Structure formats: C-alpha cells, structure tokens
Amino acid sequence: MDFPIDLGRYTPLKFDLNQEKLTDEQLQSLKNNITLVRDSLVFFTAFANVKGLGGHTGGAFDIVPELLIVDGFMKGSDTIHPVYFDEAGHRVAIQYMMAVLNGYRGAESLLHYREYDKGSYGHPERDEKNGVFFSSGRLGHLWSYVNGVAEADSEKTVVMFGSDGSQMEGDNAEAARYAVSRNLKVKLFIDDNDVTIAGHPSEYLQGYDVVKTLEGHGLNANAGDGEDFEALFDRIRRALIDDGPVALINKRPMAVGIPGIEGTSKGHDVIAVDLAVDYLKTRGLTDAVDALTGYKVEKVKTEYLGSSSETAKVRDDFGKVVCEILDETEDVASKVLVIDSDLEGSCGLHHIRKNHPEVYVLGGIMERNNYSVAAGFGSEAGRQGVFGTFAAFLEMVISEITMARLNDANVLAHFSHSGIDDMADNTCHFGINNFFADNALAESDLTRLYFPADAGQLRGLLKKIFNDAGLRFVFSTRSATPFIFTEAGERLYGDDYNFVPGKDEVIREGSDGTIVTYGEMVYRCLDAVEQLKAEGVNVGLVNKPTLNVIDEEMVEKVGKSPFALVVESQNTKTGLGARYGTWLLERGFSPGYSLMGTSKLGHGGIAEQLPHQGLAVEDIMKKIRSMI
C-alpha cells in the first residue's frame, strides 16, 4: 500500500541565522508542515500498533515544531552540524519521518515502523545511508557523546533534543558541567511536558525544575511556550547564534491537541488505534483512517509441547506476589521500601503502588540513585530494599551493586525485559548481560541471580527468597510464558512446589545428552526435547533457576551425559554458556559441549527476535542433532 497521507504537501524551508522573524509565508508553511508531520506520526505509529508492534507517539509528536525550525536553520546555514541528535530514543519516529522528508527513504518505509528486518527499529540505530546518524535509547547517555561531537567539529554548532524525563539522569549533570567548562557550541531543545511513564514529575519529584537544574550547572537556560511558533523561532535563532552551551526548555502538554492522551502518560506510549482514528477523522484524513481500520492482522498462537496453552507474564506477577508477602508482614513500612524507576507497569511494581502505597516511592528516571537508596534502606538486618527496572539498564548500576554488596545491603532487584523476546525496542534495550551482576569476590558471596521458568516458579521462588540477606536479582521477560508441565501433563510449578535456592531441577530425563537452560528458554527447549523424543532421541532437560550457583550434584549428572548444551537468550560472551563449560572441566568432566545465545544485533520485530538469533525451537533441535 502507499503511504495514505500526501507528503508532497511538505514545503522544505531554509532560514538565515540573521533573520530575526518569520515572514508571513514562512510562518504559514511552517504551520502546515508541523500539522502534516504530526498527522503522519499519529498515523504510522498507530499503524504499528494495529500490528501489535507497540511504539511511542507523544514524544515525537511534541518536538515537531522545534525540530522543523532547527531543520530550516540547518538547511540555511553550513555552521550547524546536520544531525538531529535526540537523547530520548523512544522518539525515533521523528527521525524516520525526517529521513523520508530529506530523501533518504521512501514514504512507504514508514508503514514498517518497528517491523522485523525493515530498518525502522524502536530506538535509533546508526544507519547513515538510510538517514539515521546516531544511536540512542538509554536515557541520559547521549549528551556527553554530543559534547564529544562538538569537540571534534568545534567550528560548528551541535544540537540535541532532550526531555524533562531524560534530564533526570545523573549523566546529564556531568555532561552539563563539561559543556559549560569547555564553552561548547552545544544547543539543547528540551521538551518539558511534565509527563513520564509513571506520572507527572511536578507531583512525584517535587523540587525538580529543568531550568533551575541546568542554570545551576552554569548553562544559559530559558523556558517558553513550545506551541508559540513565532516566539519559538526567535528563541531558537538566539540560542544558535549565542556563544557556548544554551538550553531552551519548551513547555507544552504531552501530545498536545490529541483528545484522550493529551497531558497524560498514555501519550508516551503508542497511541491507541481508536484514538488515532478519531484524531485522523477530525483532520479529514479518510485514507489514513481506512488504512488503520481496514488492516487485518492474522493472529497466530503457537503452542509448545510440554507446556500449557495458557500464559502469564512473570514480570507482572512479580508485583502481585510481593503484595501477598507484604500483606502478611507486620509493620511493613519499617521493613520494606519499594523504589520505582519510572517503569512500574513494566515491572509489576504498580500493583505494590496500588496495594501498599505506604512502602512505595516513585523514584523517577534515576536508576543509580534508586538502587543505592534501596541498598541504604536495606543496610541493616530485617530491612529489604526493593528495586525494579529493565534488564538492559542493569549495566547502568554495576558500580552501585558493588558498593551495596560491600555495605552488606539487602536488596531484591527485579529486572524485567530480560533477554530479547518480544523486543521491538531492539538492541539498546536487549537485557543480555544479566551476569554482570554476578561480579562479587567469591569469599562469603551472597549474591544470587534468579530467572524463573514460569509464573508458578516465580511464586515459589519469591516467597522463599524475599527475606534472604544480600543482593538478589530476579529476571523476567517482556513476553508472557506458558506453564511448564510434568510428563503427566500437570503443572510442574504448582501450589505444592518448594523452591530450593541454588538447586537445579530435572525437567526431563534423557540418556543421549542434556540441555541446561532457564527462564523463557525452558518451554522452548522442552518443546524441542518432546519433538525429538517422538523421533527416538532422548535428551535430558535441566532448568537452572539459580544462575550463578554451582549445583555440584547436577554438574556431575550433566558431566556424565554424552553432551551438554547450554541454551539461553543472554549474550554468548557473558552468559551461563560462557562459564558452564569451565565448571565441567574443573571437575574432570568433558562431554561434548556447546552453547546457544544472543550474538547478533537486533533486527526489530516481536516474535522474530529469537529466531533471528538462531534460538527458535527448530534451531535447538538442529543443534542437538549435530551433537549426537
């Protein structure tokens, strides 16, 4: 299909830095362009939602005015580095939009936002031939990088688009001080819409003010109405010609002008299809409406041998089970502190916020601080700090983990979105280095890494370890998982399940070799085992829910097997497979050995991520056959 909005109506604009105001003709063209781009963003992000690909609408929608004005100055002057750096990578839809308008891609490409193997990933990944000139997606990481670009291209002005949410990150304080100390020609255009995923910063993070924060670091910072286009033009021009770093804070409601999501956290995520349809109808864009309402998605439900057709999200059940534990805890506010890092719904923590607000803190987008606060609260016996975020962001708190450990802290950390399954957000959001948390000295180490196979195992696991001492890490996937069955067809992890920390579990016996796995790969490996069994190949399956503790009895059992195959979605360089072979050799065992894990850059999509890495059930079966 063709892109249903006529992008030929877009008028490229060029602005001179000496031009103090827009002409009437330029102002009208700018307004028309803003409307066209915003309408297009609503449509193609909603179109991705029709396909179940998720995405983000409001952030990209918000920054259209300032980005188009900056684009005009870029085209009218060779003194500006020609890249729209954006620290809020979830706003990537505007990057793809501009890549089309600037001739790097065809309009049809916008119909494939977040699809597998289409190059329009959920966050920017540098692809210059297709009009994306930087990678971002982890908040707070880009400004320092932009400072480096400004150092290298010191004769030009470098621009970066920011957000009030991303500016919470501590990295930005360092970047601000550096930019000021070096008087870099870095210009920030910060969308201050007072919305993050968990709510309104003005309510949950009182005292936080973007202008005052940046002024405190020495920047020239000023706030204005992001929807007053004439004033915005003047403020941007002045920022671009001023010496040194400047920050313009542009205030507006999130997703301004879109009924149903304006000014709300719903604007952060992809717009609901019905709301997009209503919006596009008011714009008279009937072809776009027809495209959204007429696109049919064939829903294919895959069932796996050895597990249930019913599924549950471990990441969501985490919060439910913690609530059950807190329900039974006396004087709970003195014993438990739960700190969210703006991803509460993704980690299940929203259940705790609702049911136990007395222990709950909306900590904002400040992972390093929040983990350390949890550690400080849990610094004495009888107290537990609880922390949650995405597994990709575990890499941000490694040093804090070390110091928490040296302080004998008790922290239960939930890292959802582990692995790569269902991850259209793509490579920067892959949670594939979970073993980085296992960085303690061996002496007296209480660090434990847990990755349950299904929601039933999570329940038994959490109730066993919640009050344990030390640092505990519980991992879960974005995707829902089925329930593992016994050979008799009953739930393996039912109400009578007793989780034993540090012990591996035999899911199926087999004499031809053994798979060692955990988490969301258990049910996939079990399917492979059951299919091979029907062919006369008997492979054993071991679930290792405690990732970093050696079960000597099970290592011996696996070591005496003809082969050992570790299957996981973690990084092949840093995961279980990179160490399990050593454990075998140290104990004098030498079965055939191999590993399967994540080793490639993501290519977008949802269900396609695991097969792209060679981790589909068919790939596991193929690997096993090669080892027999």
N, C-alpha and C positions, 0 to 999 in steps of 0.2 A: 504494500500500500504506500501511497505518497503521504508525506507529512501534511496533515489536514489544515494547517494554518499557513497562509501565504507569507513566507518570509521575504518575498520580493518587495514587500511594503517597507522593509527596513531601509533607512537612509543613513549611510555612513557619514559621520560628522568629523570635522577637523577643527580644533580650537588652537588659537595662538595664546601663548602664555602672557602676552602683553594685552590681550583682550580682556577688558575689565567686566564686561557683562555680555550676556547672550543677546543676539538680535531677536526680534520677534519671530522670524522664520526659523532660526536655530532652536528657539525655545519650543515652538510647536513641533518641530521634527524630533526633538529630544523627548517630549511628552509622548509622541506617537511611538517612538522606539521603545520607551520604557513599558508602555502598555503592551506592545507586541511581544516583547521578550518575556514579560511577566505572564501573559496569557499562554505563551508557548511552554514556559516552565511548569505551569499548573497542568497543562495537558500531558506533557511527556513523562512527568514524574507520576501522575495518576495512571498513565498507561502502563508503566512498570508495575504499579500496584495491582492493576487488573490481572497481571500475570503472576502475582504473588511474589514479586521480587523485592518488595519494600522500597526504601529510599528516603529521601529528605526533600521537602518542598520549601518550607518557610524561609529558611536561611538564605538560600539562593534568591528567592523572590525578593527578600528585603533589600539586598545590596545592589539591585539592578541600577538605581539612579546614579550612585557614586561610581559604580564600575563603568557605566557608559560614558559618564563625563570624563573619567580618567582615560578611557579608551580614546576619546576625542583629543585629549591633550597629547597622548602618545602618538597619535597619527599626525598631529600638527606640529610636533617638535621631536627632534632627534636627541634631546637631552634627558629623556626618560627611558629607563631600562624597560623594554617592551614585554613585560611579563606581569600578569595579574596574580602575584603571589597571594595565597589565602591560607591563613593558619587554621581555619575551620574547614577541614577537608570534606565534611559532610555536605558542604555547599557546592560540591563538584558539578552539579547540573549546570551552573552558570559557566563553568569552564568549557563544557561540551557545547553549550549554546554559542559561546563566543568563537569556538573553533569552527563552527558551521558558518557563522556570520563573517569570519575572517578568511574563509575559503579553504580551510584545512580538511574539512569533512563535508559530506553531503547532508542535506537536511534529513534524509531517510535514516541516518545513523542515530538520530535522537529517538527513534522508535525502539531502539535496542538498549536503552539505558539499563545497566546492571545485568543484562543478559550474558549468558556464558559465551566466551570467546568472541565478543564483539568489541572489546577495547574500551568500553564505556563503564568502567568499574565504579564501585560505590564510594571510592575516595580517589583523589588524583594520583596517578602513577605516571612518572615522566615518560612521555612519548611524543617527542618534538615533531616528528613528521605528521602526526595527527593533531597537533595543536595544543598539547598539554606539556608545559615546560618545567614542571616541578612535581614532586611527590609530597603529600602531606596527609594528615588523617589522625595523628595523635596530637591532641590539643596541647598548645604551649611549646611545641617543638620547632616551629618554623622561623620565629623572629630572629633567633641567633643565626640561623642559616642565612637569612636575608641580610643580616649585618655583614656576613662574610661576602655575599654577593656585592654589597655596597663597597666593601674594602677593595674587591677586585676591579670593580667598574666605578672607580671613585669619581670620575668626571660626570657621571650620570646620577639622576635621582632614581631611587628604587622604591616601589610602592608595595605595601602589604595590606590586605584586607583582614580585619580582625573581628572579634566578637567579645561581648562582655563576659560570656562564659569562658572562652579560651583565655582571656586575660586574668582569670583566677589562678591559673597555673603558675607555680613558682619560677619556672624557667623564664617567664616573661619579665620578671623583676630583674634578673641578671642581664637579659637582652637589653632592657631599657637603660640600665646603668651603663652598659658598654656603648650603646649608640650615642648616649649623651657625652660620655668621656671622649669619644673619638669624633664627635660632631659629624656623624654620618648623615648623608643625604637620604635618610630613610623616612618615608611618609606613611603613617598608619591611618587607615579609614575603618573605624570600629563601629560596627552595628550594635547599638545599645538598645536592645528591645526588651530587656528585663524579663527574659524567658530562658530557662534551661529545661532539661527534661523533667526535673523534679519539681519545678515551680518557678517562683519569681525571686531572684536574688535579693530584691529590695525587702522581701519579707523574711527569707531564711538566712540571709547573710548580711544582717544589718551592720552598717558601717562601711560596707564595700561601695566605693564610688570610683568609677573608671577614671574620670577626670582628675580627681584628687590623688589617686594612686599614681598615675603617670606624671602628674606635676611634682609629686613627691620624689620621683626619680630624676627630676630636672628637665623633663620634656616640656615643650610648648604644647599645651593641650587645650582644646576648647570644644564645647558641645553646641549642637544646633539641631534643627529640625531636618531630618533626613528626607522629608517629603516636600520641603520648600525648595524646589529645584533651582530657582534663580539664586537664592541665598547659598544653596549647596555648591553651585558652580563657583561663586565668589570665594567661598571658604576653601574649596579645593585648589583653585588657582593660587590663592595666597599661600597655602601650605606648600605647593610645588615650587614656588619661587623663593620662599623663606629659606634662610640658611639653617643647616642642621636638621635634627630629627623633629618631626611635628606629628601630633596625633589629633585627628578630627574624630570626635565622638558624635555619631549620628543617631539621634533618638527617634524612635518610631515604635508602634506596636508590632509585635511579631505578625507576619503575614497580613499586613495592613490591607484592608479592603476585601478580605475573603471571609464572608459570613461562615460561622461555625468553627473557625480556627483562629481568627484574629485575636491577638493578645493572649493566646493560650499555649500551653505546652504541646497541644496537638499539632501546632504549626511546625514544630521541629521535625517531626516525622513526615512520612509521605502523606499527602492529603487523601482523605477517604474518597473513594470514587464517586459516591453520591454527591458529596460536597463539591467536587470538581465539576461534575455535570451541571449542578445548579449554577455555579460560578460562570462556566463557559456559556450556558444558555443566556445569562444576562449580558454577556458580551456579544451575543449573536453569532457564535461560532458553531453552527449546526454540524458542520463536517467533523469537527473535533468531538462534539457530543456523540455523534453517530459512531465514531471510531471507538470511543470508550464503552458505549452501551452495546455495540454490535460485536465486539471481540469475544470469541468463545474460547475458553480455556478448558482443555481436556484434563480432568483430574485423574491421575493415575496413582493408586495406592499400592505400594509394594509391600508384600508380606514376606516374612523371613521364617524359614524352618527353625523350629526350636524356640520360638518366642511368640508372644501374643500379637493379635491384630490391634488390640488396644495400646495406646501410647500415653505417656505422661512426660512432662517437662521437669527434669531433675532440678533445673535452675529455679523454677518457680516453687517447687515443693520444698526447697531449702528453707524458705521463709516460713512456710506452713509448719514444718517440723520444729523449727526454732520456737515458733509461737507456742506449740504444745509443751515444749520444755519450759518456757518462761511461765506458762500457766501454772506449772507445778512448783515454781521457785518462790520461796518466801522472801520478802523484802528485796524484790528483783532489781530495783533501781540502784541499790547499793552494790550489786554483784555483777551487773551486766551493762555494758554500753555498746550500742549498735551505731556505727557511723557509715552513712551512705556517701558515695562519691558521685551523685547525680545519675546513677544508673539503677535506681531501686527496683523498678519494674522488671528490668532485665535480669536481676539477681535474686528476685523473690523477696527483697527486703521490704517492699511496700506492704506486705502482709504484717510485718512487725510494726511498721509505722501506724497502721490502722488499729492493730490489736494491743500494742504495748507502746504507746507514744511516750510513756514515762522513761523509756530507756533509749529513745531514738533521736538521732541527730542528723539533720540534713547538712552534710559537710561541704557541699559544693564540689567544684571540679578541682580538687586539691589532694590527689591521691597520696603523695608523700606525707603531707601533714596528717591526713586522716589515718593512715596506717600507724604512724608514730603515736597519735593520740590514743588509738586503740591499745597500743603497746603500753603506753603510760598508765592507762586505766587498769590494764591487766598486769601491772608490775608487782602486785602482791598476791599471795595465795588466797584463793576464794573469790577472785575477781576475774572476769573474762571480758576482753575487748573483742568485738565482732566487726568485721570489715568486709566490704564487697565491691567488686568492680569487674571489668572484663579481664580475661587471662592475658590478652595482649599487653595490658598495662602492668602486669606483674613485673615486666622488665624495667618499669619506672621506679620500683620500690625496693630494689635489691639491697642497696646500702641500708635503707631503713630496716629491712628484715634482719640484716646482720647485727645492727645495734640493738634491735628489740631482743634478739637472742642473747646478746651479751648482758642485757639487763634482766635476764630470766623472766621475760614477759610471757603472759598467757594471751595468745591471740588466735581466734578462729577466723580465718580469711576464706571467703568464698569467691572464687574466680570463675565466673560463668563464661560462655562463649569460648571454651577451650577447644583446641583443635581447629578444624576448618569446615566442618559440616554446616551447610545452610548459610555460608558466609559470603553473601554478595558484597559485603563491605570490603572484601578482598584482602590483599596481602598485609597491609599495615594493621589489620585487625585480626590476623591469624594468632590464635593463642597456642603457639607451638613450642615455647621454651619454658614450660612449667617446671622443668627440673632445675632451672636457675635458682629456684627457692631452696633447693637442697644443697646449700653452699656452706654448711657448718663444718667445723672440725669434728672428727669422729668421736672424740672423747666426750662422753656424757651428753651426746646429742639427743634432744627430744623432738627435733623437727620431724613432722610426719606429713607426707603428701598422700591424699586420698582421692580416688577417682571411681565412684560407684558405677556399676553397670546399668542400673535402672533405678526408678524411684523407690522401689521396695528396699533395695540395698541401701540407698541413701538414708531412709528412715532408721534402719537398724544401726547404720554407721554413726549418724549424728547423735542418736540417743546414747551411744556408747562413749563417744569421744568428747562430747560438748564440754564437760568439766575437767578434761585432762589438762595437765600442765604443759607449758611450752607452746611452740608455734605449730599450728595445724592448718593445712591448706586443703580445702575441698574444691574439686574441679567438676565442672559440668559443661555440657554443650549447649549451643543455641537451639539445636534441634530437639524435638521430642524423641524419646526412645521407647521401644516396646519392653514388655516384661519378660525376663528370661524364664524359660520353662525347664523343669526336670525332664528326664526321659519319659516319665509317666504323664507328662503334659500338665503338670501343676506348677504354680509359681514357685520358683526356687527361693526367692526372697520374700516370703510371706510373713504373716504375723508372728510365727514362731522362729523366725531367723535370728540367730545370735551372731553378730559381727565380732570377729576377733582381730583387733589391730595387729598388723604385721604378718598375718597368716594368708597365704594364697589358697585358692579354692579350686578344686577339680570340678569342672562343669560337665565334661565328658571324658571317659577313659578311652585310650587308644594305644595300640601297640606299634603302629607304623611311624609315629613321630608325634611331636607335641607343639601346639601353638600356645604361646604365652601372650596374653592381651589384657585389656582393661577398658573401662569407660564405654564409649559409644561403639567401639570396635568389637565388643563381646558378642552382640547379637549378629553382627555380620560374619564374624568368624564361626559362630555356631551354625549359621546357615550353610557356610562352606563345608563344615565338618559333617553335617547331616546329609548334604548332597553327595559328598564323597563316600560316606558310609553306604549309601544306596548303590554305589559303584563297586563296593567291596574294599574300599580303602578306609582303614580305621585310624583316625587321627585323634589324639587327645587334645583337650582344650582346658587351659588353666586361666582363671581370672585372677589378676593380681591387683586388688583394690588398694592395697598399701604400696605405693610405687617405689619408695626409697628404702624399704627394709628388706633384708635378705631372709627369706624363709628357707633355712638350711635343709629341712626335710623335702621341700618341694624342689629346690635346686638339684638335690640328689636324684629325685624322681625324673626330672626333666633331663638331667645329665646322662642318665642311663637309657634314654629314649634314642631311637635311631637319628632323629634330627630335632632341633629346636628352632622354631620360627617365632620371632617377636613381631607382632602386628600392632601398630599404634598410629595415631594421626599426629603425633608430635614430630618435631624436627628430627630427621635421621641423624643429624650431627650431635644432638643434645638429649635425645630421649632415652627411654628404657633400653632400646636396642643397642645403643652405643656402650652400655655398661653390662648388660646381662651376659654377653659372651665372656667378658672378663671374669665375672663371678663363676662361671662354669670352669674356665681354665684354671683359676686359682685353686679350685677344689679337685683338680685332676680329671675333669670330665671333658670329653672332646667329641660331642655329637656333631653331625652336620649342622651348620649354623647359618642363619641369615636373618635379616630384618626388613620390615616394610614400614615406611612412614612418609612424612611430608618432605619433599626435596625440591619442589618446583614453585615458581611464582604462581600466584593465583590467576585464574582467567575468568573470574566473575561467575555469575550464576548461583544457584542454590544447591540443588541435588547433584550438580555436576562437579563440585569441588573435589570430592573424594575420588571418583573415577578418574578425574584429571591427574591425580597424584598416583594412580595405579593402585587404589585401595578399594575398588569395588569387590564384591563377593567373587566375581569371576576371576579377578586378578589374584585373589588369595588362593583360589583353587588351582590356578595355573602355577603359582609359586610352589605350592605343596607338591604338585605332580613333578615339578622339576627337581625336587629334593628327595624323592623316593628312589 
